[in-house]
Amino acid sequence: MKYVVVLGDGMADWKIEALGNKTCLEAAKTPTLDKLAPFSEVGLCKTVPDGLKPGSDVANMAVLGFNPLKYYTGRSPLEAVSMGIALKDSDVTLRCNLVTLSEGGAYDEKIMVDYAAGDIPTADADELIKYLKPHLESDKFKLYTGISYRHCLVAANGVFGHELTPPHDFTGKPVTWHLPKGENASLYLEMMKRSYDLLKDHPINLKRKAEGKKPANSIWLWGEGTKPALENYEAVYGKKGGLISAIDLVRGIGMLAGLKIIEVAGATGNYKTDFEGKAKAAARELLNGLDFVYIHIDAPDECGHHADHAHKIYSIEQIDTKVIKTLTDEFNAAGEDFAILVCPDHSTPCAHTTHTAEPVPYLLYTNKRSISNGAIRYTEGEAAKTGEYVADGYKLIEKLFSL
């Protein structure tokens, strides 16, 4: 038996008036899921425990089968692990976004125009981070380049417990009420202000503006954490596993759990990603010896953050036809028994443009037998109607492995 999780990050949504009061899942054309749903268990799962924020870090950890209340130590250290940064127990890490702020006026009155700086290419971002390093680094603080707009700051012998707001939580709004608070707040704010002064007229940003693109004119610090530790996946679940993701934090979770990180050319973390390439890579690894692969697809989440329901629907349709259909076709052609779990980690409603913590819909299917509980489609509404509910999100994986 082969096991797959297809994780559509932020795929769940609220009803959208422009879609005739349908969610993106309801509006999307999903012939593969429509075919599987009547033979599947469909229900709701609480992936974000009470007391924790609905981040992709917490929620993906839960869907992978790790209790966030036990293992979660912050977002940025997971990304740091993926980036190959050797962390000491005394280090505190922070996510360092390259963002687009409005021009003119005082820093604390600027608008958060884009938390992702127009999805700046990694090569350009790397040049900007390297430019900032001699100006912002010290014996205490070190900057590291990640992917696209996602980077990392490490504070040696750092303190923990600041109030740092994710920039995607207030896109289009003033930064005024979201500036750093806590013991090192003045240091972090000074770094952010200094970065704006340094980056606003950098040649890369002048070129981006001339091309009609958003400049990466500031860093934004958030998501602090300390060095985490996860148990080995095969030791816990008895499955030799792999993970596919273009996102550092998800790759970091996989690395800490001892999962094989499967590289896919063209995996971008947005709706222009190679959907089919991810599915084919997963099928190849499974048919060549792995028991389990976790396929993380960030595209729906990115579209939700940008209030882009059209491309969110497109992403869901690509997941249906290029990922789920490809997987089922590959397994059926090989005569391989399989079980698949389809779910988001959390909701990213287009109307809200950030994550929410309500339970998310899941679908469990196996080609061995029908496990129908009455659902006719995979949507939020159908999941709610079945009455199936997993209160502890980290236990959902046990349902998959029991098929």
C-alpha positions as CSV (number, residue, x, y, z in Angstrom):
1,M,0.0,0.0,0.0
2,K,1.2,3.5,-0.9
3,Y,0.1,6.6,0.9
4,V,0.0,10.2,-0.3
5,V,-1.1,13.5,1.2
6,V,-2.0,16.2,-1.3
7,L,-1.9,19.4,0.8
8,G,-3.5,22.4,-0.9
9,D,-2.2,25.2,1.3
10,G,-5.0,27.6,2.2
11,M,-7.3,25.9,-0.2
12,A,-10.5,26.3,1.9
13,D,-12.3,29.5,1.8
14,W,-15.5,31.4,2.7
15,K,-18.4,31.9,0.3
16,I,-17.6,34.7,-2.3
17,E,-20.4,36.9,-3.6
18,A,-18.8,37.2,-7.0
19,L,-18.9,33.4,-7.3
20,G,-22.6,33.3,-6.6
21,N,-22.0,32.7,-2.9
22,K,-19.8,29.7,-3.5
23,T,-16.4,29.0,-2.1
24,C,-13.5,28.4,-4.5
25,L,-13.7,24.7,-3.9
26,E,-17.4,24.8,-4.8
27,A,-16.8,26.9,-7.9
28,A,-13.9,24.9,-9.2
29,K,-14.3,22.2,-11.8
30,T,-12.9,19.1,-10.1
31,P,-13.8,16.0,-12.1
32,T,-11.2,13.8,-10.4
33,L,-12.3,14.7,-6.9
34,D,-16.0,14.4,-8.0
35,K,-15.3,10.9,-9.1
36,L,-13.5,10.0,-5.8
37,A,-15.8,11.7,-3.3
38,P,-18.7,9.3,-3.4
39,F,-16.3,6.5,-2.4
40,S,-14.4,8.5,0.2
41,E,-14.6,9.6,3.7
42,V,-15.1,13.4,3.7
43,G,-15.2,15.4,6.9
44,L,-13.8,18.3,8.9
45,C,-10.5,18.5,10.8
46,K,-9.2,21.0,13.3
47,T,-5.6,21.5,12.3
48,V,-4.9,24.5,14.5
49,P,-5.0,23.8,18.3
50,D,-6.6,26.4,20.5
51,G,-4.0,28.9,21.7
52,L,-1.8,28.7,18.5
53,K,-2.0,31.0,15.5
54,P,-3.3,29.5,12.2
55,G,0.1,29.5,10.4
56,S,1.2,27.1,7.8
57,D,3.9,26.0,10.2
58,V,1.5,24.9,12.9
59,A,-1.1,23.4,10.5
60,N,1.4,21.5,8.3
61,M,3.0,20.1,11.4
62,A,-0.4,18.8,12.5
63,V,-1.3,17.3,9.1
64,L,2.0,15.5,9.0
65,G,1.1,13.9,12.3
66,F,3.0,15.9,14.9
67,N,1.1,17.6,17.8
68,P,2.0,21.3,17.5
69,L,1.3,21.8,21.2
70,K,4.2,19.4,21.9
71,Y,6.6,20.2,19.1
72,Y,6.1,23.7,17.8
73,T,8.8,26.3,18.7
74,G,8.2,28.9,16.0
75,R,8.1,29.3,12.3
76,S,11.5,30.7,11.3
77,P,13.6,27.9,12.8
78,L,11.9,25.5,10.5
79,E,12.9,27.6,7.6
80,A,16.4,28.0,9.0
81,V,16.8,24.2,9.1
82,S,15.7,24.0,5.4
83,M,18.2,26.7,4.5
84,G,21.1,24.7,6.1
85,I,21.7,27.1,9.0
86,A,23.3,25.4,11.9
87,L,21.4,26.7,15.0
88,K,22.6,26.7,18.6
89,D,20.0,26.2,21.4
90,S,20.5,29.8,22.4
91,D,19.8,31.2,19.0
92,V,16.5,33.0,18.1
93,T,15.5,33.0,14.5
94,L,13.2,35.4,12.7
95,R,11.6,35.3,9.2
96,C,12.9,38.2,7.2
97,N,10.5,39.0,4.4
98,L,11.5,41.3,1.5
99,V,8.3,43.5,1.2
100,T,7.0,46.4,-0.7
101,L,6.1,49.5,1.4
102,S,4.5,52.7,0.1
103,E,6.9,55.4,-0.7
104,G,7.1,58.8,1.0
105,G,6.3,59.7,4.6
106,A,7.5,58.3,7.9
107,Y,8.3,54.6,8.1
108,D,5.7,54.0,10.8
109,E,3.0,55.5,8.6
110,K,3.7,53.5,5.4
111,I,1.3,51.0,3.8
112,M,2.1,47.3,3.5
113,V,1.7,47.2,-0.3
114,D,2.9,43.6,-0.9
115,Y,4.2,41.1,1.7
116,A,6.0,39.3,-1.1
117,A,7.6,42.2,-3.0
118,G,5.9,41.1,-6.2
119,D,7.3,37.5,-5.8
120,I,10.8,38.8,-6.4
121,P,13.1,36.2,-8.0
122,T,15.6,34.5,-5.7
123,A,18.6,35.7,-7.7
124,D,17.5,39.4,-7.2
125,A,16.6,38.8,-3.6
126,D,20.0,37.2,-2.9
127,E,21.7,40.3,-4.3
128,L,19.6,42.5,-2.0
129,I,20.2,40.5,1.1
130,K,24.0,40.4,0.4
131,Y,23.9,44.2,0.0
132,L,22.2,44.5,3.4
133,K,24.5,42.2,5.2
134,P,27.4,44.6,5.9
135,H,25.0,47.3,7.0
136,L,22.8,45.2,9.3
137,E,24.9,42.3,10.6
138,S,26.9,42.3,13.8
139,D,28.3,39.8,16.3
140,K,24.7,39.3,17.4
141,F,22.7,39.3,14.1
142,K,23.3,37.4,10.9
143,L,21.2,37.5,7.7
144,Y,20.7,34.4,5.4
145,T,19.1,34.3,1.9
146,G,16.2,31.9,1.4
147,I,13.8,31.6,-1.6
148,S,12.1,34.6,-3.3
149,Y,10.9,37.0,-0.6
150,R,11.5,34.5,2.3
151,H,14.7,35.0,4.2
152,C,16.1,34.6,7.8
153,L,17.7,36.6,10.5
154,V,19.4,34.8,13.4
155,A,20.0,36.5,16.8
156,A,22.8,34.9,18.8
157,N,21.8,34.5,22.5
158,G,18.5,36.1,21.5
159,V,15.5,36.8,23.6
160,F,12.0,35.4,22.9
161,G,8.5,36.6,23.3
162,H,8.1,39.6,21.0
163,E,4.9,40.7,19.3
164,L,5.8,40.5,15.6
165,T,3.0,40.6,13.1
166,P,3.2,38.6,9.8
167,P,3.1,41.1,6.9
168,H,0.4,39.1,5.1
169,D,-2.0,39.8,7.9
170,F,-2.3,43.5,7.0
171,T,-1.7,43.8,3.3
172,G,-3.0,47.1,2.0
173,K,-3.1,48.6,5.5
174,P,-0.7,50.9,7.5
175,V,2.2,49.3,9.3
176,T,1.5,51.7,12.3
177,W,-0.1,49.2,14.6
178,H,2.0,46.2,13.5
179,L,5.5,47.4,14.3
180,P,7.7,45.2,16.6
181,K,7.0,45.2,20.3
182,G,9.1,43.6,23.0
183,E,12.6,43.7,24.5
184,N,14.5,43.9,21.1
185,A,11.7,45.8,19.4
186,S,13.8,49.0,18.9
187,L,16.6,47.0,17.4
188,Y,14.4,45.2,15.0
189,L,12.5,48.4,14.0
190,E,15.8,50.2,13.4
191,M,16.9,47.3,11.1
192,M,13.7,47.6,9.2
193,K,14.0,51.4,8.8
194,R,17.6,51.1,7.8
195,S,16.8,48.5,5.2
196,Y,14.3,50.9,3.6
197,D,16.8,53.6,3.3
198,L,19.3,51.2,1.8
199,L,16.9,49.4,-0.6
200,K,14.6,52.1,-1.9
201,D,17.1,53.3,-4.6
202,H,19.0,50.1,-5.1
203,P,19.5,49.4,-8.9
204,I,17.5,46.2,-8.7
205,N,14.5,48.1,-7.3
206,L,14.9,51.0,-9.7
207,K,14.9,48.4,-12.5
208,R,11.8,46.6,-11.1
209,K,9.9,49.9,-10.9
210,A,10.9,50.8,-14.4
211,E,9.5,47.5,-15.5
212,G,6.2,48.1,-13.6
213,K,7.1,45.6,-10.9
214,K,6.9,46.1,-7.1
215,P,10.2,47.0,-5.5
216,A,11.6,45.0,-2.6
217,N,12.2,48.2,-0.6
218,S,12.2,46.9,3.0
219,I,12.7,43.9,5.2
220,W,10.0,42.8,7.6
221,L,10.8,40.7,10.7
222,W,8.4,38.2,12.2
223,G,7.8,34.6,13.1
224,E,10.5,34.2,15.8
225,G,11.4,30.8,17.2
226,T,14.0,28.6,18.7
227,K,15.7,25.4,17.6
228,P,13.0,22.6,17.3
229,A,13.2,18.9,17.5
230,L,10.9,16.4,15.9
231,E,10.9,12.6,16.2
232,N,12.0,10.5,13.2
233,Y,9.0,9.8,11.0
234,E,9.8,6.2,10.2
235,A,10.3,5.5,13.9
236,V,7.0,7.0,14.8
237,Y,4.8,5.8,12.0
238,G,6.7,2.9,10.4
239,K,6.6,4.6,7.0
240,K,9.6,5.4,4.8
241,G,8.6,8.8,3.6
242,G,9.3,11.8,1.4
243,L,8.2,15.4,1.1
244,I,7.8,17.7,-1.9
245,S,7.5,21.5,-1.3
246,A,8.9,24.7,-2.6
247,I,8.5,26.3,0.8
248,D,11.3,26.4,3.3
249,L,9.2,26.0,6.4
250,V,7.5,22.8,5.1
251,R,10.8,21.4,3.9
252,G,12.3,22.2,7.3
253,I,9.6,20.1,9.0
254,G,10.3,17.2,6.6
255,M,14.1,17.5,7.2
256,L,13.7,17.5,11.0
257,A,11.4,14.4,10.7
258,G,13.9,12.5,8.6
259,L,11.8,12.6,5.4
260,K,13.5,12.5,2.0
261,I,13.2,15.9,0.4
262,I,12.3,15.4,-3.2
263,E,13.4,18.1,-5.6
264,V,11.1,19.1,-8.4
265,A,12.3,21.5,-11.1
266,G,9.7,24.2,-11.7
267,A,8.3,24.1,-8.2
268,T,7.8,27.8,-7.4
269,G,5.4,28.1,-4.4
270,N,2.8,30.0,-6.5
271,Y,0.2,29.2,-9.1
272,K,2.8,29.1,-11.9
273,T,4.3,26.0,-10.3
274,D,4.8,22.6,-12.0
275,F,1.7,20.8,-10.6
276,E,2.2,17.7,-12.7
277,G,5.9,17.5,-12.0
278,K,5.2,17.3,-8.3
279,A,2.7,14.4,-8.9
280,K,5.0,12.5,-11.2
281,A,8.0,12.9,-8.8
282,A,5.9,11.6,-5.9
283,A,4.6,8.6,-7.9
284,R,8.1,7.8,-9.1
285,E,9.5,7.8,-5.5
286,L,6.6,5.7,-4.2
287,L,6.8,3.1,-7.0
288,N,10.6,2.9,-6.3
289,G,10.4,2.2,-2.6
290,L,9.0,4.9,-0.5
291,D,5.8,4.2,1.5
292,F,4.5,7.7,1.9
293,V,4.9,11.1,0.2
294,Y,3.6,14.5,1.4
295,I,3.0,16.9,-1.5
296,H,2.7,20.5,-0.4
297,I,1.2,22.9,-2.9
298,D,1.3,26.6,-1.8
299,A,-0.5,28.1,-4.8
300,P,-4.0,28.4,-3.3
301,D,-2.6,30.1,-0.2
302,E,-0.7,32.7,-2.2
303,C,-3.8,33.5,-4.2
304,G,-5.9,33.8,-1.0
305,H,-3.4,36.3,0.4
306,H,-3.8,38.4,-2.8
307,A,-7.6,38.1,-2.8
308,D,-7.3,36.5,-6.2
309,H,-10.2,34.0,-6.3
310,A,-9.8,33.4,-10.1
311,H,-6.3,32.0,-9.7
312,K,-7.2,30.2,-6.5
313,I,-9.9,28.4,-8.5
314,Y,-7.3,27.7,-11.2
315,S,-4.9,26.3,-8.7
316,I,-7.5,24.0,-7.2
317,E,-8.4,22.8,-10.7
318,Q,-4.7,22.1,-11.5
319,I,-4.4,20.1,-8.2
320,D,-7.4,18.1,-9.3
321,T,-6.3,17.4,-12.9
322,K,-2.5,17.6,-12.8
323,V,-1.8,16.2,-9.3
324,I,-4.6,13.9,-8.0
325,K,-5.5,12.5,-11.5
326,T,-1.8,11.9,-12.3
327,L,-1.3,10.1,-9.1
328,T,-4.3,7.8,-9.4
329,D,-3.5,7.1,-13.1
330,E,0.1,6.2,-12.2
331,F,-0.9,3.9,-9.4
332,N,-3.6,2.2,-11.3
333,A,-1.3,1.6,-14.3
334,A,1.2,0.0,-12.0
335,G,-1.4,-2.1,-10.3
336,E,-0.5,-0.6,-6.9
337,D,-2.9,-0.3,-4.0
338,F,-2.9,3.2,-2.6
339,A,-4.6,5.6,-0.2
340,I,-4.8,9.4,-0.6
341,L,-5.6,12.2,1.8
342,V,-6.6,15.6,0.3
343,C,-6.8,18.6,2.5
344,P,-5.7,22.2,3.2
345,D,-3.6,23.0,6.2
346,H,-5.8,26.0,7.0
347,S,-8.2,28.3,5.3
348,T,-7.0,31.5,3.5
349,P,-10.2,33.3,2.6
350,C,-9.9,35.7,-0.3
351,A,-12.1,38.1,1.6
352,H,-9.8,38.0,4.6
353,T,-6.4,37.7,2.8
354,T,-4.9,35.9,5.7
355,H,-5.2,32.6,7.5
356,T,-8.1,31.5,9.7
357,A,-8.4,28.7,12.2
358,E,-11.7,27.1,11.5
359,P,-11.7,23.3,10.8
360,V,-10.8,22.4,7.2
361,P,-12.4,19.8,4.8
362,Y,-10.5,16.6,4.2
363,L,-11.0,13.7,1.8
364,L,-9.7,10.1,2.4
365,Y,-9.8,7.7,-0.5
366,T,-8.4,4.2,-1.1
367,N,-8.7,2.1,-4.2
368,K,-9.2,-1.0,-2.1
369,R,-12.7,-0.4,-1.0
370,S,-15.4,2.2,-0.6
371,I,-15.3,4.2,2.6
372,S,-18.1,6.5,1.7
373,N,-19.9,8.5,4.4
374,G,-22.4,10.2,2.1
375,A,-20.5,13.1,0.6
376,I,-21.0,13.7,-3.2
377,R,-18.3,16.3,-3.6
378,Y,-15.2,17.5,-1.8
379,T,-16.2,20.9,-0.5
380,E,-16.5,22.7,2.8
381,G,-20.3,22.3,2.9
382,E,-20.3,18.6,2.0
383,A,-17.6,18.0,4.6
384,A,-19.7,19.7,7.3
385,K,-22.9,17.7,6.3
386,T,-21.3,14.3,6.9
387,G,-20.8,15.1,10.6
388,E,-17.3,13.5,10.4
389,Y,-14.9,15.5,12.6
390,V,-11.3,15.1,13.7
391,A,-10.8,17.3,16.7
392,D,-7.0,16.7,17.0
393,G,-5.5,17.5,13.6
394,Y,-2.4,15.5,14.2
395,K,-4.4,12.3,14.4
396,L,-5.8,12.7,10.8
397,I,-2.7,11.0,9.4
398,E,-3.5,7.9,11.5
399,K,-6.8,7.6,9.5
400,L,-4.8,7.6,6.3
401,F,-2.3,5.0,7.5
402,S,-5.1,2.7,8.8
403,L,-6.6,2.3,5.3
